[in-house]
Amino acid sequence: MTSATTRESGTHRTALIATVNACMFVFGVVLLLMGSLLPSLRVSTTGAGSLGSLPLVGILAATVFIGPILDKAGAKPALAVGLALIAAALASMPSLASYGGLAAAALIYGFGGGILNTATNALISDLSASGRGAALNLLGFSFSVGAVAAPLLMSLAARPASTPSVLYILAITIAIVLLVVLTLRFPASAHSGTPLRSLLKVLKHPLVWLFGALLFFESGNENCMFVWAGKVAGDVLHVAAQRADLALVALSVALGLGRLLAVLLLPWLKSRGLLLLSSALTIAGALVTIRSGSFGGMVAGFAAIGLGMAAIFPTTLGMAGDRFPVQTGTVFGAVMALALVGGSAGPMVGGWAASSASANVLLIPIAAGAGIAILTLIVSARKLWR
């Protein structure tokens, strides 16, 4: 191979990885978009709750079926369809006057987001065989930036009338990412001629469901903390909502920074060691938060929980990709579907725990951290990898 060809190949791979990270940024925006939009929408409390859940329904539906399609058709058509659905839904929302129209748009952009989530993780895993964990943690950081961008953009809108402009800007940005996807060469699918039944056989392997169980605990814990952090800080310390929300900010920032830190720690600790350290830090952060009687101590405790949670999801996906490098799409689709179920259940479990005292919500990261540590030891047992 000539040096010019090598440089072109390296440049193209860099462009491909950057584009995939841009797609994950879009998914981060999508996941928090409806929560940012609801204050400007004139809907009832019941209607707001339904609108808030519809994107998650779309994400789960896409995640359930997209895995085998990725293995058969490749990532490029999946990313293109996902981006097109999101851009079209967001561009149409300013002109929608009925609740039904808004509900359909929320479901559509959630479905597109679910496609992006699975496709980006599977493609980065395939492109980064020698360092899946680090590459997936960087991808997770792109998600965190996108998740922060949605509420930030909406908060910058001076008045509700500015919301359509923000939606149009987002739709145009996503359309630009779509054009880039269409112009790039993507790796061809190695399973285009493989029967679907053959691809699904991998789901019989117990390790797939152990990875799924691990992510069930992690996703449930993450969503529970994101929903309840501010509420717990406010109720326990009796501070104003604006000040209590700093606990959520600390949690979110720490989670994003923790994924960058994981890239540095992985070569030293390896996946198993990083997951065990993350579990221990999650538990320690919860204990600090429970025992803290000061606002600063509680914020520090939530930051520690965020750092502990940060690397678990992408590092687990990296381990799954290492074990199943051939059927990545099918395996990732299955384990991420279980993760979404856990994510949906987490805030409800937090509500049950808080029924007697808000501080009891902090028992959830302790239980989740312990469960993740036990499952990490099980999935890292060599006999299961045969």
MORA-V932048 format. One record per backbone hydrogen bond with DSSP energy under -1.0 kcal/mol. CO is the residue of the C=O (numbers start at 0). NH is the residue of the N-H. If there is no record, write none. Layout:
# MORA-V932048
CO,NH ; CO,NH
This chain:
# MORA-V932048
1,5 ; 2,6 ; 3,7 ; 4,8 ; 5,9 ; 6,10 ; 7,11 ; 8,12 ; 9,13 ; 10,14 ; 11,15 ; 12,16 ; 13,17 ; 14,18 ; 15,19 ; 16,20 ; 17,21 ; 18,22 ; 19,23 ; 20,24 ; 21,25 ; 22,26 ; 23,27 ; 24,28 ; 25,29 ; 26,30 ; 27,31 ; 31,35 ; 32,36 ; 33,37 ; 36,39 ; 37,40 ; 40,42 ; 43,47 ; 44,48 ; 45,49 ; 46,50 ; 47,51 ; 48,52 ; 49,53 ; 52,56 ; 53,57 ; 54,58 ; 55,59 ; 56,60 ; 57,61 ; 58,62 ; 59,63 ; 60,64 ; 61,65 ; 65,69 ; 66,70 ; 67,71 ; 68,72 ; 69,73 ; 74,78 ; 75,79 ; 76,80 ; 77,81 ; 78,82 ; 79,83 ; 80,84 ; 81,85 ; 82,86 ; 83,87 ; 84,88 ; 85,89 ; 86,90 ; 87,91 ; 88,92 ; 91,94 ; 92,95 ; 97,101 ; 98,102 ; 99,103 ; 100,104 ; 101,105 ; 102,106 ; 103,107 ; 104,108 ; 105,109 ; 106,110 ; 107,111 ; 108,112 ; 109,113 ; 110,114 ; 111,115 ; 112,116 ; 113,117 ; 114,118 ; 115,119 ; 116,120 ; 117,121 ; 118,122 ; 119,123 ; 120,124 ; 121,125 ; 122,126 ; 123,127 ; 127,130 ; 130,134 ; 131,135 ; 132,136 ; 133,137 ; 134,138 ; 135,139 ; 136,140 ; 137,141 ; 138,142 ; 139,143 ; 140,144 ; 141,145 ; 142,146 ; 143,147 ; 144,148 ; 145,149 ; 147,151 ; 148,152 ; 149,153 ; 150,154 ; 151,155 ; 158,161 ; 159,162 ; 161,165 ; 162,166 ; 163,167 ; 164,168 ; 165,169 ; 166,170 ; 167,171 ; 168,172 ; 169,173 ; 170,174 ; 171,175 ; 172,176 ; 173,177 ; 174,178 ; 175,179 ; 176,180 ; 177,181 ; 178,182 ; 179,183 ; 190,193 ; 194,198 ; 195,199 ; 198,201 ; 199,202 ; 200,203 ; 201,204 ; 204,207 ; 205,209 ; 206,210 ; 207,211 ; 208,212 ; 209,213 ; 210,214 ; 211,215 ; 212,216 ; 213,217 ; 214,218 ; 215,219 ; 216,220 ; 217,221 ; 218,222 ; 219,223 ; 220,224 ; 221,225 ; 222,226 ; 223,227 ; 224,228 ; 227,231 ; 228,232 ; 229,233 ; 230,234 ; 231,235 ; 232,236 ; 233,237 ; 239,243 ; 240,244 ; 242,245 ; 243,246 ; 244,248 ; 245,249 ; 246,250 ; 247,251 ; 248,252 ; 249,253 ; 250,254 ; 251,255 ; 252,256 ; 253,257 ; 254,258 ; 256,260 ; 257,261 ; 260,264 ; 261,265 ; 264,268 ; 265,269 ; 269,273 ; 270,274 ; 271,275 ; 272,276 ; 273,277 ; 274,278 ; 275,279 ; 276,280 ; 277,281 ; 278,282 ; 279,283 ; 280,284 ; 281,285 ; 282,286 ; 283,287 ; 284,288 ; 285,289 ; 286,290 ; 287,291 ; 293,297 ; 294,298 ; 295,299 ; 296,300 ; 297,301 ; 298,302 ; 299,303 ; 300,304 ; 301,305 ; 302,306 ; 303,307 ; 304,308 ; 305,309 ; 308,311 ; 310,314 ; 311,315 ; 312,316 ; 313,317 ; 314,318 ; 315,319 ; 316,320 ; 317,321 ; 318,322 ; 319,323 ; 326,330 ; 327,331 ; 328,332 ; 329,333 ; 330,334 ; 331,335 ; 332,336 ; 333,337 ; 334,338 ; 335,339 ; 336,340 ; 337,341 ; 338,342 ; 339,343 ; 340,344 ; 341,345 ; 344,348 ; 345,349 ; 346,350 ; 347,351 ; 348,352 ; 349,353 ; 356,359 ; 357,360 ; 358,361 ; 359,362 ; 360,363 ; 362,366 ; 363,367 ; 364,368 ; 365,369 ; 366,370 ; 367,371 ; 368,372 ; 369,373 ; 370,374 ; 371,375 ; 372,376 ; 373,377 ; 374,378 ; 375,379 ; 377,380 ; 380,383 ; 381,384
